[in-house]
Amino acid sequence: MPLTIKTLSLNDLGEQQKLPPNSKIPNHQTICDHVVRLWKEEPSMEYEPLSILHTRLKQRNPHWILSQDTLQEILLKHNLYQSSSISDPNILPLYADQIQYQSSSSANINDIITSIKKFPSCLTIEEKEPMGRCLIATDHIEANKLIFQEPTPLITIPPMDKLGLIERGKICSHCGNTLHSLSTHFIMMNGLDCDSCGTIWCSKKCKLANSHIHSILKHQKSGKKKMMNNNNVAVDSKAWNEFEKLCIKFNQRDIFSVGFIWATIVSMEKPDLKSELETKWNSLCSLSQRIRSNAADSTNIGGTFDKSNGGGGTSAGTVIDTRDTINETEKVKSREEEHKNEDMEHIWKSAFKLFQSALPKVGDTIDFEQFLCEIGRFNLNQIEGQIYYLNSFLNHNCEPNVRFEIDSKLCLKIFSRKPINKGEQLFTTYVSPLHGVNLRRRELRVNYGIFCKCNRCENEFLKSKQSRQDNNNIDNRILSDTPAIMKSPERLTLKIRRESNTAAAASTTAGARRKSSLRNKRPDLTELLKNGKEFDLEIPTNFKIGSRRRTSVRFDENVSFAVEEE
């Protein structure tokens, strides 16, 4: 009598029944975070078939409830799956054409060059479409040469994640360096501590640069008195404290930085310096943070969105507890995805209200939409959490001709990586050049709204496309050797095992490993079931293998068996 192969899951729990207590259903954000982080830690995984990626995720997160179809759906939704769309800029959400650049005439460019102290004689500033202003070499520049340096950022922003250490006098309030090498006697003799709190500076230079804004933001009486005497905009230190707490709570370093920049500008005692800082800040390119956030793939642990700035998300990726039913959990996941942007909108609005309270007159001149553009302005131009004015004119290339270094005192130095000819544009890289083409393009798309088509990206993409085609051919060969009933998604386990065996066989040269004679003689269970012949299965009689399970033992979620057709 003919036999039919059927596959059933060993897990006989119905959808309405409760799952095991330790099971977790990750939300979309968490899955994207872990996928991107896996690609960073194991770059070769980005070019593996989806089934291998799914298996690797399950190995790293054994408590997850995640099917391969769900993983593919999520990755496609967030433009993370290596489908044909990853190479088509018309399908991907790009926003480079929406970035606002301040157009500059020849006179304005001359003013910019004049305003920069010690502007390098080997460079000039030109405006080119669609990149905006850029730096051009006026002379030949040799390799490994210091081209220019910016001793300090436009406005030095204290590290938000270390504000607690600053308050306790553990690190410098200005540059963020540790103070363990400074003795109490040295600090007192040089007057490096604050008279009203525990804040300490590492040098007189840092104290001179930071003490004024510190007294305004942290000590309301002294700050108000100074501001009133100079008829400047008042800063409410109490409201600033609430603004600071909100930024720390939701890990919004970019919002904190925007607030600190404007607080510094309005508190300037010298009108000329105040005007210069405000002009330079407003001249930087900008875009609404809402537009940038909508284009983001993922926002936290392994995410690419504003990663160099601490991330733009509200929290680390969350995982849903599956103590409730699957249907109820899916509803929770759906609600989380629907309200993701609404949550960020709520944070932005809450921060803007506190921003208005802390800086009343600035809040009157900047509305909510402009506030979002200020956040986008910071993220588009920041490097290591600071704004360097001249460096902001450098455009991106995956094969840059310059590199940068930032020392402990936040001095930025730009060096040439290779010879630069006269008239050639200076390029830096906005992403790690060690990343693969897909990861580089993804980070550039998410953070800067551009789709890189440089020679390196095009060549590497063609190679990755060929690699993916080879992997697909392996999948097709596996499926062609598998009965039709076993090609369903439920046969993922058998498919993965065969892929692993195929990859292992391909990586081992002939004769390098002697095959076991027992393995060669072992019958193929699938063939036996297809032929409909009876056969005996050997059952071991000795089960004394120790109290711990052997690592070689593998348990599959699905099981195949033969039934007689009626």
Stockholm file with secondary structure:
# STOCKHOLM 1.0

chainA/1-566         MPLTIKTLSLNDLGEQQKLPPNSKIPNHQTICDHVVRLWKEEPSMEYEPLSILHTRLKQRNPHWILSQDTLQEILLKHNLYQSSSISDPNILPLYADQIQYQSSSSANINDIITSIKKFPSCLTIEEKEPMGRCLIATDHIEANKLIFQEPTPLITIPPMDKLGLIERGKICSHCGNTLHSLSTHFIMMNGLDCDSCGTIWCSKKCKLANSHIHSILKHQKSGKKKMMNNNNVAVDSKAWNEFEKLCIKFNQRDIFSVGFIWATIVSMEKPDLKSELETKWNSLCSLSQRIRSNAADSTNIGGTFDKSNGGGGTSAGTVIDTRDTINETEKVKSREEEHKNEDMEHIWKSAFKLFQSALPKVGDTIDFEQFLCEIGRFNLNQIEGQIYYLNSFLNHNCEPNVRFEIDSKLCLKIFSRKPINKGEQLFTTYVSPLHGVNLRRRELRVNYGIFCKCNRCENEFLKSKQSRQDNNNIDNRILSDTPAIMKSPERLTLKIRRESNTAAAASTTAGARRKSSLRNKRPDLTELLKNGKEFDLEIPTNFKIGSRRRTSVRFDENVSFAVEEE
#=GR chainA/1-566 SS CCEEEEEEESCCCCTTSCCCTTCEEECHHHHHHHHHHHHHHCGGGGGSCHHHHHHHHHHHCTTBCCCHHHHHHHHHHTTCSCSGGGGCTTTSCCCGGGCBCCCCCHHHHHHHHHHSTTCCTTEEEEEETTTEEEEEESSCBCTTCEEEEESSCSSCCCCGGGHHHHHTTSBCTTTCCBCTTSCHHHHHHTTCBCSSSSCBCSSHHHHHHHHHHHHHHHCHHHHHHHHHHTTCCCCCHHHHHHHHHHHHHTTCHHHHHHHHHHHHHHTCSSHHHHHHHHHHHHHSCBCCHHHHHHTCSCCSTTCCTTGGGTCSSSSSCCEEETTSCHHHHHHHHHHHHHTHHHHHHHHHHHHHHHHHHHSHHHHHHSCHHHHHHHHHHHHHHEETTEECTGGGGCEECSSCSEEEEECTTCCEEEEESSCBCTTCBCEECSSCTTSCHHHHHHHHHHHHCCCCCCHHHHHHHHHHHHHHHHHHHHHHHHHHTSCGGGCSGGGHHHHHHHHHHHHHHHHSCTTTSCCCHHHHHSCCHHHHHHHTCCCCCCCCSCCCCCSSCCTTCCCCSEEEEEEECC
#=GC SS_cons         CCEEEEEEESCCCCTTSCCCTTCEEECHHHHHHHHHHHHHHCGGGGGSCHHHHHHHHHHHCTTBCCCHHHHHHHHHHTTCSCSGGGGCTTTSCCCGGGCBCCCCCHHHHHHHHHHSTTCCTTEEEEEETTTEEEEEESSCBCTTCEEEEESSCSSCCCCGGGHHHHHTTSBCTTTCCBCTTSCHHHHHHTTCBCSSSSCBCSSHHHHHHHHHHHHHHHCHHHHHHHHHHTTCCCCCHHHHHHHHHHHHHTTCHHHHHHHHHHHHHHTCSSHHHHHHHHHHHHHSCBCCHHHHHHTCSCCSTTCCTTGGGTCSSSSSCCEEETTSCHHHHHHHHHHHHHTHHHHHHHHHHHHHHHHHHHSHHHHHHSCHHHHHHHHHHHHHHEETTEECTGGGGCEECSSCSEEEEECTTCCEEEEESSCBCTTCBCEECSSCTTSCHHHHHHHHHHHHCCCCCCHHHHHHHHHHHHHHHHHHHHHHHHHHTSCGGGCSGGGHHHHHHHHHHHHHHHHSCTTTSCCCHHHHHSCCHHHHHHHTCCCCCCCCSCCCCCSSCCTTCCCCSEEEEEEECC
//
